[in-house]
Every structure is written in C-alpha cells, then in structure tokens.
Amino acid sequence: MRRLLTVRGVAFDLRRAYRLNPAATLRPESAASALEAADVPVQHWDRYAAALAALAESEVINER
C-alpha cells in the first residue's frame, strides 16, 4: 500500500526517497524506513507525512 498524503497541494509519498535542499543536512534513508527504525506506530505516520510535506512545499527537502 502506498502512503501518499497531500497537504496544501503538495503530495508526499512516504515510500519515495527524497533529497535535502543543499542548504541543509538529512539522514539518507527514506522517510518510511526512518519511521520504522524509530518504531513510530503506523497510525501516527500521517502526522510525520504532513510535516514532511510542509518541508517539501517550502523546498527544505526535494524529491530525488
């Protein structure tokens, strides 16, 4: 199942890899892998996806 969230017109797919804007640093694994590694319950993933979508919208992170 794909985990896709759209916030303010920006879709964020938790299964895709993203790259960080060159002005910042980020861990290399995909968002879903990081959430799994941190044992974040799946029912809370939408909150993280919303936050990541906001970062993508503001171009802090960019899709690879």
PyMOL commands that set and color helices and strands:
alter all, ss='L'
color gray80, all
select helices_A, chain A and resi 31-37+42-57
alter helices_A, ss='H'
color red, helices_A
select strands_A, chain A and resi 4-7+10-13+18-20+61-63
alter strands_A, ss='S'
color yellow, strands_A
deselect
rebuild
show_as cartoon
